[in-house]
């Protein structure tokens, strides 16, 4: 009697409900764009006496983003704030496209997809506040975190089960991988 590892279930799927219409939108996503404050963090800003800004990121979100890239979906950040810690985090999780200090996010989004030769239908945006709506109304898949502003939820195709900074980005990444047929393969790597 050795220590045998259990085999992976035949049909591995995320542990949350996803509407078929959302999965159809997610099938064609080639670029996933994230806001930072309230999406990759819980929205709390820690500021030191010297003006230094600190943020807390969820490690599972970061791993989800790495898995998403490994499965053929590029990632980007478009955020209104400017922060060295965001620059370090983006580098840490291999985000190629980082745009900070974007008070008006829509022109940055339009320029980015033009540079990449993508259509809006091939892009997704994960946001939490009304400043994210101009992009969210253009993308093929708009996603709100669970604790997003009510108007953001109202204009989203999907709302994550978890709040910003608490695994919402990971849920989004897993949902896209599932829609694109890569989720079970990716999860089996760990079993």
FISE-17715 format. One line per field, with one value per residue (C-alpha): x, y, z; residue number from 1; residue in three letters. Coordinates in Angstrom, 1 decimal. Example, Ala and Ser with C-alpha at 12.3 -4.5 7.8 and 13.67 -1.06 7.14 Angstrom:
px = 12.3, 13.7 $
py = -4.5, -1.1 $
pz = 7.8, 7.1 $
nr = 1, 2 $
rest = ALA, SER $
//
This chain:
px = 0.0, 1.8, 0.7, -1.2, -2.3, -6.0, -6.7, -8.1, -11.8, -12.8, -14.5, -12.7, -14.6, -14.5, -16.5, -18.9, -21.8, -21.1, -23.9, -23.5, -23.6, -20.7, -18.7, -19.3, -18.0, -15.0, -14.1, -12.6, -10.8, -7.1, -6.5, -7.6, -7.3, -7.5, -8.0, -5.8, -7.5, -10.6, -9.9, -6.3, -6.5, -9.4, -9.3, -7.6, -4.7, -1.9, 0.2, 3.3, 4.3, 6.8, 4.0, 5.0, 2.0, 1.5, -0.9, -1.8, -2.2, -3.7, -1.2, -3.9, -4.9, -1.3, -1.0, -4.3, -3.0, 0.2, -1.8, -4.0, -0.9, 0.5, -2.7, -2.5, -4.3, -2.3, -2.8, -2.7, -3.3, -4.9, -5.2, -5.8, -3.2, 0.6, 2.5, 5.9, 4.4, 2.1, 5.1, 6.8, 3.7, 3.2, 6.8, 6.5, 3.6, 4.8, 2.1, 3.4, 1.2, 1.1, -0.6, -0.6, -1.9, -4.7, -7.3, -9.3, -8.9, -10.8, -8.1, -5.5, -7.6, -8.3, -4.6, -3.7, -6.0, -5.1, -1.4, -2.2, -4.5, -7.4, -11.1, -13.1, -14.8, -11.4, -10.9, -12.1, -12.0, -12.3, -13.4, -15.0, -15.9, -17.7, -14.4, -14.1, -17.4, -16.2, -13.9, -16.4, -19.1, -16.7, -15.2, -16.5, -16.5, -17.0, -16.6, -17.4, -16.0, -18.5, -18.2, -18.2, -20.3, -24.0, -23.8, -20.7, -22.5, -25.5, -23.4, -21.3, -21.7, -20.5, -20.0, -17.3, -18.3, -15.5, -14.6, -11.7, -8.4, -10.0, -9.7, -11.9, -9.1, -8.4, -12.0, -12.1, -8.9, -10.3, -13.6, -11.8, -9.5, -12.6, -14.4, -11.4, -11.1, -7.8, -9.0, -9.0, -5.7, -4.2, -5.6, -4.4, -0.8, -1.2, -2.7 $
py = 0.0, 3.1, 6.6, 6.8, 10.2, 10.5, 10.9, 14.1, 14.2, 13.7, 17.1, 19.7, 23.0, 26.2, 26.1, 28.9, 29.3, 30.9, 31.8, 30.3, 33.8, 34.9, 31.8, 32.5, 36.0, 34.7, 32.1, 34.9, 36.9, 37.6, 40.5, 40.7, 44.2, 44.9, 48.0, 48.0, 49.7, 47.8, 44.9, 43.6, 45.2, 45.7, 49.4, 50.4, 52.8, 52.8, 55.9, 56.5, 59.9, 60.2, 59.9, 56.3, 54.3, 50.6, 48.1, 44.6, 42.2, 38.7, 36.0, 33.8, 36.6, 36.8, 33.1, 33.2, 35.9, 34.0, 30.9, 33.0, 34.3, 30.7, 29.8, 32.4, 35.4, 38.6, 40.8, 44.5, 47.1, 50.4, 52.4, 56.0, 56.2, 56.2, 53.9, 52.2, 49.2, 48.6, 48.7, 46.1, 43.9, 44.0, 43.0, 40.2, 38.6, 39.3, 41.8, 43.2, 46.2, 48.6, 52.0, 54.1, 57.7, 57.3, 59.7, 59.0, 55.3, 55.0, 56.6, 54.3, 51.3, 52.3, 52.9, 49.6, 47.5, 49.3, 48.6, 44.9, 44.7, 43.5, 44.2, 45.2, 41.8, 40.2, 42.2, 41.9, 44.5, 43.8, 46.9, 48.1, 51.8, 54.2, 55.5, 52.0, 52.1, 53.9, 50.9, 48.3, 49.5, 48.9, 45.5, 42.2, 41.0, 43.4, 42.0, 43.6, 42.4, 41.4, 44.7, 46.9, 50.1, 49.2, 50.9, 48.9, 45.7, 46.7, 47.3, 44.1, 40.8, 38.9, 39.7, 37.7, 35.7, 37.4, 41.0, 43.0, 41.9, 38.8, 36.4, 38.1, 38.3, 34.6, 33.8, 35.8, 34.1, 30.6, 31.5, 32.6, 29.5, 27.3, 29.0, 28.5, 24.8, 25.2, 25.1, 21.3, 20.9, 23.7, 22.3, 18.7, 20.0, 20.3, 16.9 $
pz = 0.0, -1.2, -1.2, -4.4, -5.7, -6.6, -10.3, -11.6, -12.2, -15.8, -15.9, -13.9, -13.8, -11.8, -8.5, -9.5, -11.9, -15.3, -17.8, -21.3, -22.9, -20.7, -21.7, -25.4, -24.9, -23.0, -25.8, -28.0, -25.4, -26.4, -24.0, -20.3, -18.8, -15.1, -13.0, -9.8, -6.8, -6.0, -8.4, -7.8, -4.3, -2.0, -2.7, 0.5, 0.1, 2.7, 2.7, 4.8, 6.2, 3.4, 0.8, -0.1, -1.2, -0.2, -1.6, -0.7, -3.6, -3.6, -4.5, -6.0, -8.4, -9.5, -10.2, -12.1, -14.3, -14.9, -15.9, -18.2, -20.0, -20.2, -21.9, -24.7, -23.2, -22.8, -19.7, -19.2, -16.4, -17.0, -13.8, -12.9, -10.1, -10.5, -8.2, -8.0, -6.2, -9.2, -11.5, -9.3, -9.2, -12.9, -13.5, -10.9, -12.6, -16.2, -17.3, -20.6, -20.9, -17.9, -18.2, -15.0, -14.4, -17.0, -15.7, -18.9, -19.4, -22.7, -25.0, -23.5, -24.1, -27.7, -28.4, -26.8, -28.8, -32.0, -31.4, -30.8, -33.8, -31.6, -31.9, -28.8, -28.9, -28.2, -25.1, -21.5, -18.7, -15.0, -13.0, -9.9, -10.1, -12.5, -14.0, -15.5, -17.3, -20.5, -21.3, -20.0, -22.3, -25.3, -24.5, -25.6, -22.0, -19.1, -15.6, -12.2, -8.9, -6.3, -4.3, -7.3, -7.6, -8.4, -11.8, -12.8, -11.9, -13.9, -17.0, -16.7, -18.4, -15.3, -11.6, -9.9, -6.8, -4.8, -4.0, -5.4, -3.9, -2.5, -5.5, -8.0, -10.6, -10.1, -10.7, -13.9, -15.1, -14.4, -16.1, -19.3, -19.3, -18.8, -21.7, -23.9, -23.0, -21.1, -17.5, -16.9, -18.6, -16.5, -13.2, -14.0, -13.9, -10.1, -9.5 $
nr = 1, 2, 3, 4, 5, 6, 7, 8, 9, 10, 11, 12, 13, 14, 15, 16, 17, 18, 19, 20, 21, 22, 23, 24, 25, 26, 27, 28, 29, 30, 31, 32, 33, 34, 35, 36, 37, 38, 39, 40, 41, 42, 43, 44, 45, 46, 47, 48, 49, 50, 51, 52, 53, 54, 55, 56, 57, 58, 59, 60, 61, 62, 63, 64, 65, 66, 67, 68, 69, 70, 71, 72, 73, 74, 75, 76, 77, 78, 79, 80, 81, 82, 83, 84, 85, 86, 87, 88, 89, 90, 91, 92, 93, 94, 95, 96, 97, 98, 99, 100, 101, 102, 103, 104, 105, 106, 107, 108, 109, 110, 111, 112, 113, 114, 115, 116, 117, 118, 119, 120, 121, 122, 123, 124, 125, 126, 127, 128, 129, 130, 131, 132, 133, 134, 135, 136, 137, 138, 139, 140, 141, 142, 143, 144, 145, 146, 147, 148, 149, 150, 151, 152, 153, 154, 155, 156, 157, 158, 159, 160, 161, 162, 163, 164, 165, 166, 167, 168, 169, 170, 171, 172, 173, 174, 175, 176, 177, 178, 179, 180, 181, 182, 183, 184, 185, 186, 187, 188, 189, 190, 191 $
rest = UNK, UNK, UNK, UNK, UNK, UNK, UNK, UNK, UNK, UNK, UNK, UNK, UNK, UNK, UNK, UNK, UNK, UNK, UNK, UNK, UNK, UNK, UNK, UNK, UNK, UNK, UNK, UNK, UNK, UNK, UNK, UNK, UNK, UNK, UNK, UNK, UNK, UNK, UNK, UNK, UNK, UNK, UNK, UNK, UNK, UNK, UNK, UNK, UNK, UNK, UNK, UNK, UNK, UNK, UNK, UNK, UNK, UNK, UNK, UNK, UNK, UNK, UNK, UNK, UNK, UNK, UNK, UNK, UNK, UNK, UNK, UNK, UNK, UNK, UNK, UNK, UNK, UNK, UNK, UNK, UNK, UNK, UNK, UNK, UNK, UNK, UNK, UNK, UNK, UNK, UNK, UNK, UNK, UNK, UNK, UNK, UNK, UNK, UNK, UNK, UNK, UNK, UNK, UNK, UNK, UNK, UNK, UNK, UNK, UNK, UNK, UNK, UNK, UNK, UNK, UNK, UNK, UNK, UNK, UNK, UNK, UNK, UNK, UNK, UNK, UNK, UNK, UNK, UNK, UNK, UNK, UNK, UNK, UNK, UNK, UNK, UNK, UNK, UNK, UNK, UNK, UNK, UNK, UNK, UNK, UNK, UNK, UNK, UNK, UNK, UNK, UNK, UNK, UNK, UNK, UNK, UNK, UNK, UNK, UNK, UNK, UNK, UNK, UNK, UNK, UNK, UNK, UNK, UNK, UNK, UNK, UNK, UNK, UNK, UNK, UNK, UNK, UNK, UNK, UNK, UNK, UNK, UNK, UNK, UNK, UNK, UNK, UNK, UNK, UNK, UNK $
//
